[in-house]
Amino acid sequence: MGGAHRANRYLSVSALGFTTAASIVTSLRGLPMMAEEEMTMFFYIGFSTLLFLIPAGLVAAELGSMYADKTGGLYAWISGAFGKKVGFWIIFLSWIQVIVFYPTGMSFAAAGVAFAFDRPDIAQNHVYVGIFAIAAFWLCTAIAFVSNQFALKVTRAGFLAGTALPGIILVAVFLWWIATGHDVGWQHTTNDAVTVVHDGHDSPRFFPYIAGLSGLSFLAGILLNFAGVESQGVHSTELKNPSKGYPAAIMIAAAVAFGIFTLGALAVAGIVAYDKIDLNTGVFDAFTLGFTEMIHSTWPVRVLSALIAYGALAGVLAWIMGPSRGVLATAHDGMLPPVLQQVNNRGVQVNILIIQGVIVTALSSIYLFMDDVSSAFFLISAMAVSLYLIIYMFMYAAAIRLRYTHPELPRAFKIPGGKTGIWLFAGIGFLAVAFAFVLAFVPPSQLPIGNKASYIGLVAAGAIIFSAIPLIIEKRKKPSWVPPDEVKAKALGPSADRSHLTRV
């Protein structure tokens, strides 16, 4: 009986693989950005999968298995390698980068609602997008105030109903589009970035046209779509044989993510003409064109748009709770002032969520002042990706450092090859992320950014200001910030979600 009970506690390789894939593919919002690259998307998606997704997953598995007795993920890993101060800085950045990301998810949901009400014209109205993003985020925050469990119930069906199902239908529409002889979007492009001329005939490129870094700027944004694999690394110890099972789980996740992103982006690029692809509405435009040709009606588009909007909002709601719980954990370690340690009677970190909402409101206001929604979408994405890539660079560095400083710590999963192996995988991941970090500050040649100096200045200012905030807070830290045990006990009450609290 005891052996059977123990066996039931193990996660299957496939279960962890698909769970990891779900943590990566949170919505369809990234498909138009990939479709904008036409056939060169294979280069970008391949780069992201081989040089980022797989190394990040393996490194996270080793770090997670080292600190299996401690919750907190990144906070525990970075603190173990570089100390609590750096650990606090990184977990704070992980919270901030998610906050910076929220407006892009909200703008995608705004487009979904516009198409659901058969008003695609307002999906590109920057005032509508800005107001919707602000109002919808506060609605999600209000739902999060109820309890962690209630928020999970609301978001549970988001991935299947709002991402997986519409994605499958999108690919099916594209297959019908090809089978019935319709023109394929990438066959009629004139942009040198995605087209090459042979004997007077245009044909798509499969390798980027590199006339400067601006032609590769989308790589940073596409890389962000593959982020999140580290969130499941802590579960590697729940496999029966982590050393063999976790690499297999990562391969499953990589294959699923690669398949969904590639097929979905191909569908958008194939149905929508290149010069008509919009970063915010590309998915909905593909559905509209497809169903108009297929059944001469757009009623399925309204239904699918509503589902996609729900999926996008559900993804935002799911992320509202997680990273902010990590910040609450650092607050209970005395790293943040008492006002940020407070929770309501359901264990929800209300003040942290309110501050989060105020910052999102300010960032979403960018839409109100930029006429081109796609440019605003990409600008905000660039801010988020610059912060996220800093986090990944430290994660890779922590894995290498801990091999030297704490070789004695047990590792249920260990990247093979000794120190050469860790330098190979973590080193490749670090270099790929560092290259993408540089690209995050380069205005893309594919979008009407306007003043390039202003674009670079805004992205750099965002990275500098948000990176400086935790350093300033840590500098002003006081001994009185360490909370009494009863404050921690309230957050760890029966209704609280313990999964994100940290003990280092």
Phi, psi and omega in degrees: 000316181298320180294322179294320179296320180294320181297326181290344181279346182284142171278143174280155179300317182294321180298313180292324179298314181286328175296318178296319178299319180294329178286341178271310183269086184270341177194178180265009188295335183277351185298315180299325179296320177290321180296330179300337180271359180050229185288342176290353178301331180297324177295312184293315180292321177296316177303311183295323182285309187282321186259354180233301186299309183293310177301319181297318179296316181291318179295317179297325179295317179294315180296318180296323180286336177289324184245039182296335181272003180234134175272167176120344175059240186306320181301315179292317184295309183291321178297321179297327182271320189235000179101163185296327182297315179290323178300318177296318180300316182291316181293328177292318177297322180296326177288315182295318183295327176293321177299317180294329180289328187309315182302329179290320176295322180291323180293326176294318176296323178299318177296320179299316179295320179300314179290327179297326178265016178057039177233061181298339182297329182273353179297335179259007178278111188296330179291314177301313182299316180296314180294318179299314182302317181292311183295317183293324181294320179293329174296314177299321179295320179297321177296320180295331179298332185298302175180161178298319183295319179296319178298320179294323178296321181293324186267353189303319184270000185301315183295314183290312186281326187255351180233300185296309183298308177299326179296317178296318180294322179299316179294321178297318178297321179295318178299320176297319181301315180290315184298332182265010172080019178287153177299138178266132188307318186283356178277352184227064177240150180238359181284125181301336182294333184232000185229144174232146182258126176236118177052042177080002180244138177280139174215150184291147174279150173247354175229136185304145174275108187259095175258358181168171182296335182297333179288344181252007188299329182294343182301319181297316179293320179294322178301323181298330179295339181262004180284158177115350183297332182292340182295338182256359182298331181293344182272003181299328181288349181272359175275153181294320179227084186303323185297329178257323186288321184291316174304323178294321179296321178295321178296320177297313180299317180297318181295317180295313180297316179300317182294313182296312182294316183293309182295318179295316179293321176299321179297315179296314181294329182281327183272319184266131177300146187307313184284000179251356182290126179244135185296333184264329187242007186304319180296315182290325177296321179296316177298317182298312179296317183297309183287332175298319179284324187284310185234007179057035178206155181243014182298325177296332180296321181295319179294312181296323179296320177296318178296317180296320178298318177298316179299319180294317179291324177296321177297319177297315181299319180298321181281338180301320186279314189302293183301326180292333174291326175297320177295320177300322179298318178292328177297321179284352170268005179083017182271347182229156183294160184305329182298334180266003178264352187281141175230159177277185184290356175256006178081015182269134184281076192298314184293323176296319180293325179293315178298319177302316180296322180295318180294317179297322177300316180295317180292321180294338178294344176303323179299329183290338186247357177246119184295324183270109184296322180298319180294319177296319178303313183289323179300313180294321178299320180296321176299315182295316185291328179297321179288318182296323182290330173300317180300315181294322178300318178290327178296315178296317180297323179296319180299317179293314183297319183291336175297331182266320185274331180224061179291343183281343182294134180293140179233105179298325171239132181224128177301124185291162176099009179064214181292331177296319180296316181292322177294325181293305184288310181292326179293316177299314179299318180298314182295320178297317180291319179298320178296316179295327179298318177298317182294335181298338182263002182259123179298134181287141178286344184278351184235151177281076186290330183091231181288111184293324180296321179294320179299308180300318181298318181293315180295316180295318180298318178299314181296317182291312183296312182293328178288331183281332184305308181295330178294320178293317179298315181296324180295327184263008182301141181238150178301332182290351180285342180293119187280154174290163185300328184292333177291317177295321182296325180295319179290336181259025179294176185298335182265356184279152177272112184275350192294339184253359180283148191245137171231114183239000000 
